[in-house]
Each structure stands twice: as structure tokens, then as C-alpha cells.
Amino acid sequence: MKSIINKYIILLILSLLINNGYIYSNTFEIYKKQYESGNKNDALKGFKDIIRKNPRHKNIADMEFILAENEKDYMKSISAFQEIYRKRKDFLRRDEVGYIIGSLYILQNGFLSAVNIFNDVKKDYPNSKYNKLSSLKIASINIKLNNIDDAIKEYKEIIELDSNKKTEVYYEALFGLANSYFAKEQYYQALGTYNKLIKENEAFNERAFALYRVGLCYEYTGKKINAIDTYNMIVSIYPNTQSKTLAMQRLKLHNIQKDNSEPTKTKNKKLEAPTIYQTNKQNIYQMGRFRDRAKSDKMLAIISELGYNAYVTEEDSTFIVRLSIYDDKRNIEEMRKRFNKENIPFFKVK
């Protein structure tokens, strides 16, 4: 009888240790080191095994996060992150989880769902860095949906909150605000905002493009000589950028010559695409596929505002937005970063 009681006590203690994560704690650390060293497949299998054997492990949220992050299917990834967000309310990275869910919704064009989760993050985590990042995402969605005034409101809110710190998010918001004014054809406001950004942050990674937009603002408000000087400045100091190419196209397109004549106001003309066909030296990149032609046209307009000559092709009753570009690593990477900021997918298809 005594031996049976002792055996029961031992089993009880083991059960308590397992439930509290002590048995698998070291195993989790081992798999975590494996994951961080690049041996991801074995580590992911290990995490799944721990979760299966001990669903109350103290590091379960960390393992679920890593597994969700490595899920290749968007919808499965969203579902996995949603489970974490719903169940693990004390998880230290829950604000990040909410932000990731919203970002994944954007990739699936689930803009309303994205805005809802971003607003939840803003409400629940007022002091988190993901609060302002969520505002940036909401603003970019509003631009996508042509709710420019709402976007301006979001950008101004971030700028006001960060006006003393001048963080990276502050400059992103300043850039977004300038782009919003430009989209509304409020060129004087856009010009002032772009110039503020250029003056305050010489290291801003979109500085060349901001300067290109300054040239456009001068051009669209009739200040032809200022526009010429700005485009020439871009060509001179940013020789290896897409903005230099755009500036040269603008000069060539309008045949602008520096003279003493009185500048005249020009209309906001879009750059015409030289061709929509692929050449031997060009690759095709895709930005979206839609069943509704209106949606593809809306994305086309956004890409055009960024200065790129995309086109729409029809395939299997869907409308595909694509871009033919030369295989230049530097320009492609610059385009990828710009599209990512606008939440536009960008991947090579040919």
C-alpha cells in the first residue's frame, strides 16, 4: 500500500513539472538555438512536438509565434496568429502579433479587417511602437481606398505625437502626408512638406524620390526653372537611382529648356509607358490579380503616381497588374522597398 502511495506521489510531481513546463524547458531552449542558427526545419518539428505533448508549456506562445511566422500559406498564417492574439492576452509580443495580422490582411486585400485589428492595437497598446506603425498602415489603406482626407488625419496625428522625437516613423508620416497632398493635387502643401522632410533628414531613404516630387510640384505650379534645377540636381547627386531615371524622363518628355521666358502652368501629366511588352533584357513583375477591372485600374493609378509604367493584362477572366523592367538589382530593390511601403505585392513572374 505504501509503495502504491509513493508511486502516486511521484507521478503527481512529474505531472506538475510537465504542466508547468519544467521538463520541456531545456528542450525548448535547444530547439530555439537550432532555429536561430539556421536549422529551422528540425527546430519547427521540435516546437510542434513540445506543443503536442505539453499544451500548457510556459513558452507556448513563443513557439506558436515562430510556427505562425514560418507558415507559407497566408490564410493559415493569419489563422495561427489570430489564435495567439485571441488566447495569449498576456503574451509580451501580442501587440506585434496584432500588427502582423493586419499586415497579412492587407496582402489579401482584406482592408476592413486590417483596419479593425490595427485600431485594436492602437487602443490596447497606446505606448507600443506598433501603435504608430498601425497608424501608418491605416493611412496607407486609406490612400489605397482613395480616402485621402482620412489618411492625412492619420499622418498628422503621428507627426504631432512624434514632433519632439523625430523618429523614423515621424519621417515616414511626413513623407506620407506629402504624398497625400500630392495625390489631392494640393501642390503647394505637398511642396512645403517634401521640402521640410528633405531639410530635416538628409539620410531619409526616400529622399531622392521626395526631391523628384518637389520637381513635379514646381512643374505643376508653373515654376519651370525651379523644376529644371531640381531634376538636374537629382541626376547629379542620385545617379544610381530610379528617381534619376524619372527625372531624365520628365525633362525629355516635356522638352524643358532653361530660358528667360515667363513660366507657364502645366497640367499634371502622367508619364507614358515606352512599351508594355517584354524585351530580351527585361523581366516581368506582378503587383496584383483582380476579378474586378475597377480594382486593377485603381492599383494601376497608384503605381502611376509612384512614377512607374505598369499595365493591365487579362487572363482567365482576371485582370493582372504587371510591370516590365530591366534586370537591374539596385533599381529593383528600390522599387521593392517603395511598393512594400504602399503595401503593394511585388514579385517576379518571368
C-alpha positions as CSV (number, residue, x, y, z in Angstrom):
1,M,0.0,0.0,0.0
2,K,2.8,2.4,0.9
3,S,4.6,1.7,-2.4
4,I,1.5,2.5,-4.3
5,I,1.1,5.8,-2.5
6,N,4.7,6.7,-3.2
7,K,4.3,5.8,-6.8
8,Y,1.2,8.0,-7.0
9,I,3.1,11.0,-5.4
10,I,5.9,10.6,-7.9
11,L,3.5,10.6,-10.8
12,L,1.8,13.7,-9.4
13,I,5.0,15.6,-9.0
14,L,6.0,14.6,-12.6
15,S,2.6,15.8,-13.8
16,L,3.0,19.1,-12.1
17,L,6.5,19.6,-13.5
18,I,5.3,18.8,-17.1
19,N,2.3,21.1,-16.8
20,N,4.5,24.0,-15.6
21,G,7.0,23.5,-18.5
22,Y,10.0,22.4,-16.4
23,I,10.5,19.1,-18.2
24,Y,10.4,20.7,-21.7
25,S,12.0,24.0,-20.8
26,N,15.6,22.9,-21.7
27,T,14.3,21.2,-24.8
28,F,12.7,24.5,-25.9
29,E,16.0,26.3,-25.5
30,I,17.8,23.7,-27.5
31,Y,15.3,24.0,-30.4
32,K,15.4,27.8,-30.1
33,K,19.2,27.8,-30.6
34,Q,18.8,25.4,-33.5
35,Y,16.2,27.8,-35.1
36,E,18.4,30.8,-34.6
37,S,21.5,29.0,-36.1
38,G,19.5,28.3,-39.3
39,N,18.5,24.7,-38.7
40,K,14.8,25.7,-39.0
41,N,13.1,22.5,-40.2
42,D,14.3,20.4,-37.2
43,A,13.5,23.2,-34.8
44,L,10.0,23.7,-36.1
45,K,9.3,20.0,-35.8
46,G,10.7,20.1,-32.2
47,F,8.4,23.0,-31.3
48,K,5.4,21.2,-32.7
49,D,6.3,18.1,-30.7
50,I,6.6,20.1,-27.4
51,I,3.2,21.8,-28.0
52,R,1.6,18.4,-28.8
53,K,3.0,16.8,-25.6
54,N,2.6,19.8,-23.3
55,P,0.0,22.3,-24.4
56,R,0.5,24.3,-21.2
57,H,4.2,24.9,-21.7
58,K,5.4,28.3,-20.3
59,N,6.9,29.2,-23.7
60,I,4.0,28.0,-25.8
61,A,3.2,31.5,-27.2
62,D,6.8,31.9,-28.3
63,M,6.7,28.6,-30.2
64,E,3.3,29.4,-31.7
65,F,4.6,32.7,-32.9
66,I,7.6,31.1,-34.6
67,L,5.4,28.5,-36.2
68,A,2.9,31.1,-37.5
69,E,5.8,33.2,-38.8
70,N,7.1,30.3,-40.8
71,E,3.7,29.3,-42.2
72,K,3.9,29.8,-46.0
73,D,0.2,29.9,-46.7
74,Y,-1.2,33.4,-45.9
75,M,-4.6,32.2,-44.6
76,K,-3.1,29.5,-42.4
77,S,-0.6,32.1,-41.1
78,I,-3.4,34.6,-40.3
79,S,-5.4,31.8,-38.5
80,A,-2.4,30.9,-36.4
81,F,-1.6,34.5,-35.4
82,Q,-5.3,35.1,-34.7
83,E,-5.3,32.1,-32.3
84,I,-2.3,33.6,-30.5
85,Y,-3.9,37.1,-30.4
86,R,-7.2,35.7,-29.0
87,K,-5.8,33.2,-26.5
88,R,-2.5,34.7,-25.3
89,K,-3.6,38.0,-23.9
90,D,-0.6,38.2,-21.6
91,F,1.9,37.4,-24.4
92,L,4.6,40.2,-24.4
93,R,4.6,40.3,-28.2
94,R,0.8,40.4,-28.6
95,D,1.0,44.0,-30.0
96,E,3.3,42.7,-32.7
97,V,1.0,39.8,-33.4
98,G,-1.9,42.1,-34.0
99,Y,0.2,44.3,-36.3
100,I,1.3,41.2,-38.3
101,I,-2.3,40.0,-38.6
102,G,-3.3,43.4,-40.1
103,S,-0.4,43.4,-42.5
104,L,-1.3,39.9,-43.7
105,Y,-4.9,41.0,-44.2
106,I,-3.6,43.8,-46.4
107,L,-1.8,41.3,-48.7
108,Q,-5.2,39.6,-49.2
109,N,-7.0,42.9,-49.8
110,G,-8.9,42.5,-46.6
111,F,-8.6,46.2,-45.9
112,L,-11.6,46.5,-43.5
113,S,-10.4,43.6,-41.3
114,A,-6.9,45.1,-41.4
115,V,-8.2,48.5,-40.2
116,N,-10.1,46.8,-37.4
117,I,-7.1,44.9,-36.0
118,F,-4.8,48.0,-36.3
119,N,-7.4,50.0,-34.3
120,D,-7.4,47.3,-31.7
121,V,-3.6,47.5,-31.4
122,K,-3.8,51.3,-31.1
123,K,-6.4,51.1,-28.4
124,D,-4.8,48.3,-26.3
125,Y,-1.2,49.3,-26.7
126,P,-1.0,53.2,-26.6
127,N,2.7,53.2,-25.7
128,S,3.8,50.5,-28.1
129,K,5.8,51.2,-31.2
130,Y,3.2,49.2,-33.1
131,N,0.7,51.9,-32.2
132,K,2.2,54.4,-34.6
133,L,3.1,51.7,-37.1
134,S,-0.5,50.7,-37.1
135,S,-1.5,54.3,-37.8
136,L,0.9,54.3,-40.8
137,K,-0.8,51.2,-42.1
138,I,-4.3,52.6,-41.7
139,A,-3.2,55.7,-43.5
140,S,-1.8,53.7,-46.4
141,I,-5.0,51.7,-46.6
142,N,-7.0,55.0,-46.8
143,I,-4.8,56.1,-49.7
144,K,-5.4,52.8,-51.4
145,L,-9.2,53.3,-51.0
146,N,-8.9,56.9,-52.1
147,N,-9.9,58.2,-48.6
148,I,-7.1,60.8,-48.8
149,D,-8.5,63.1,-46.1
150,D,-8.6,60.2,-43.6
151,A,-5.0,59.3,-44.5
152,I,-4.0,63.0,-43.9
153,K,-5.6,62.8,-40.5
154,E,-3.7,59.7,-39.5
155,Y,-0.4,61.1,-40.7
156,K,-0.9,64.4,-38.9
157,E,-1.7,62.5,-35.7
158,I,1.6,60.6,-35.9
159,I,3.6,63.8,-36.7
160,E,2.1,65.6,-33.7
161,L,2.9,62.8,-31.3
162,D,6.5,62.4,-32.6
163,S,7.3,66.1,-33.3
164,N,9.8,66.3,-30.5
165,K,11.5,62.9,-31.0
166,K,11.7,63.0,-34.8
167,T,11.8,59.2,-35.1
168,E,11.9,57.1,-38.3
169,V,8.1,56.8,-38.0
170,Y,7.8,60.6,-37.9
171,Y,9.6,60.9,-41.2
172,E,7.6,58.1,-42.8
173,A,4.4,60.0,-41.7
174,L,5.8,63.3,-43.1
175,F,6.5,61.5,-46.4
176,G,3.1,60.0,-46.4
177,L,1.5,63.4,-45.7
178,A,3.4,65.0,-48.6
179,N,2.3,62.1,-50.9
180,S,-1.3,62.6,-49.7
181,Y,-1.2,66.3,-50.6
182,F,0.3,65.4,-53.9
183,A,-2.5,62.9,-54.6
184,K,-5.1,65.6,-53.9
185,E,-3.2,67.9,-56.3
186,Q,-2.6,70.3,-53.4
187,Y,0.9,71.0,-54.8
188,Y,1.8,74.0,-52.6
189,Q,1.1,72.0,-49.4
190,A,2.9,69.0,-50.9
191,L,5.9,71.1,-51.8
192,G,6.3,72.6,-48.3
193,T,6.0,69.1,-46.7
194,Y,8.5,67.5,-49.1
195,N,11.0,70.3,-48.5
196,K,10.6,70.0,-44.7
197,L,11.4,66.3,-45.0
198,I,14.4,66.9,-47.2
199,K,15.7,69.6,-45.0
200,E,15.3,67.8,-41.7
201,N,16.5,64.3,-42.7
202,E,19.4,64.0,-45.2
203,A,19.6,60.3,-44.6
204,F,15.9,59.5,-45.4
205,N,15.9,56.5,-47.7
206,E,13.2,58.1,-50.0
207,R,15.0,61.4,-50.2
208,A,15.7,61.1,-53.9
209,F,12.0,60.3,-54.7
210,A,10.9,63.2,-52.4
211,L,13.1,65.5,-54.4
212,Y,11.6,64.2,-57.6
213,R,8.2,65.0,-56.3
214,V,9.5,68.5,-55.4
215,G,10.4,68.9,-59.1
216,L,6.9,67.8,-60.1
217,C,5.3,70.3,-57.7
218,Y,7.3,73.1,-59.2
219,E,6.3,71.9,-62.7
220,Y,2.6,71.7,-61.9
221,T,2.6,75.1,-60.3
222,G,4.2,76.8,-63.3
223,K,7.7,77.2,-61.8
224,K,9.5,75.7,-64.8
225,I,13.1,76.9,-64.0
226,N,12.8,75.5,-60.4
227,A,11.7,72.2,-61.8
228,I,14.6,72.1,-64.2
229,D,17.1,72.8,-61.4
230,T,15.5,70.1,-59.2
231,Y,15.6,67.5,-61.9
232,N,19.2,68.3,-62.8
233,M,20.1,68.1,-59.1
234,I,18.6,64.6,-58.9
235,V,20.6,63.5,-62.0
236,S,23.8,64.9,-60.4
237,I,23.6,63.7,-56.8
238,Y,21.5,60.5,-57.2
239,P,23.0,58.9,-60.3
240,N,22.2,55.3,-59.4
241,T,18.5,55.6,-58.5
242,Q,15.2,55.2,-60.2
243,S,14.4,58.8,-59.3
244,K,17.3,59.9,-61.7
245,T,15.7,57.9,-64.5
246,L,12.3,59.5,-63.7
247,A,13.8,63.0,-63.7
248,M,15.5,62.4,-67.0
249,Q,12.3,61.1,-68.5
250,R,10.5,64.2,-67.2
251,L,13.0,66.6,-68.8
252,K,12.8,64.6,-72.1
253,L,9.0,64.2,-72.1
254,H,8.3,67.9,-71.8
255,N,11.4,69.0,-73.7
256,I,12.0,71.6,-70.9
257,Q,14.7,74.1,-71.7
258,K,16.1,76.6,-69.2
259,D,15.4,80.1,-70.6
260,N,14.3,83.5,-69.5
261,S,10.7,83.1,-70.7
262,E,7.9,83.5,-68.2
263,P,7.0,80.0,-66.8
264,T,3.5,78.8,-67.6
265,K,1.4,76.5,-65.5
266,T,1.5,72.9,-66.8
267,K,-1.1,70.2,-66.3
268,N,-0.5,67.2,-64.3
269,K,0.5,64.7,-67.0
270,K,1.3,61.1,-66.3
271,L,4.4,59.6,-67.8
272,E,3.6,57.4,-70.8
273,A,4.9,53.9,-70.7
274,P,7.5,53.4,-73.5
275,T,6.2,49.9,-74.0
276,I,4.2,47.2,-72.2
277,Y,5.9,44.4,-73.9
278,Q,8.8,42.3,-72.5
279,T,12.1,42.5,-74.3
280,N,15.0,40.1,-74.1
281,K,16.7,42.3,-71.4
282,Q,13.5,42.8,-69.4
283,N,11.7,40.8,-66.7
284,I,8.0,40.9,-65.8
285,Y,7.0,41.6,-62.2
286,Q,3.4,41.3,-60.9
287,M,1.7,43.5,-58.3
288,G,-1.9,42.2,-58.2
289,R,-4.6,40.0,-59.8
290,F,-8.2,41.1,-59.6
291,R,-11.6,39.8,-60.8
292,D,-12.9,43.4,-60.9
293,R,-11.4,45.6,-63.6
294,A,-12.0,48.7,-61.4
295,K,-9.7,47.4,-58.7
296,S,-6.9,46.7,-61.1
297,D,-7.3,50.2,-62.6
298,K,-7.1,51.7,-59.1
299,M,-3.8,49.9,-58.4
300,L,-2.6,51.0,-61.8
301,A,-3.3,54.6,-60.8
302,I,-1.4,54.2,-57.5
303,I,1.6,52.7,-59.3
304,S,1.5,55.5,-61.9
305,E,1.5,58.1,-59.1
306,L,4.7,56.5,-57.8
307,G,6.2,57.1,-61.2
308,Y,6.2,53.7,-62.7
309,N,4.7,52.5,-66.0
310,A,2.6,49.4,-65.2
311,Y,0.0,47.8,-67.3
312,V,-3.1,45.5,-67.1
313,T,-3.4,42.2,-68.9
314,E,-6.4,39.9,-68.9
315,E,-6.0,36.2,-68.1
316,D,-8.6,33.5,-67.1
317,S,-11.3,36.2,-66.5
318,T,-9.0,38.1,-64.1
319,F,-7.1,41.4,-64.5
320,I,-3.4,41.3,-63.7
321,V,-1.3,44.4,-63.0
322,R,2.3,43.9,-64.2
323,L,5.5,45.9,-64.9
324,S,8.2,45.2,-67.4
325,I,11.6,46.3,-66.2
326,Y,15.3,45.8,-66.9
327,D,17.1,43.4,-64.6
328,D,19.0,46.0,-62.6
329,K,19.4,44.8,-58.9
330,R,19.7,48.3,-57.5
331,N,16.6,49.7,-59.1
332,I,14.6,46.5,-58.5
333,E,15.4,46.7,-54.8
334,E,14.5,50.3,-54.6
335,M,11.1,49.6,-56.3
336,R,10.5,46.7,-53.9
337,K,11.0,48.9,-50.9
338,R,8.7,51.6,-52.3
339,F,6.0,49.1,-53.2
340,N,6.3,47.5,-49.7
341,K,5.6,50.9,-48.1
342,E,2.5,51.2,-50.1
343,N,1.5,47.6,-49.2
344,I,1.7,46.5,-52.9
345,P,2.9,43.0,-53.6
346,F,5.9,42.8,-56.0
347,F,7.3,39.5,-57.3
348,K,8.9,38.2,-60.5
349,V,6.8,36.1,-62.8
350,K,9.0,35.9,-66.0
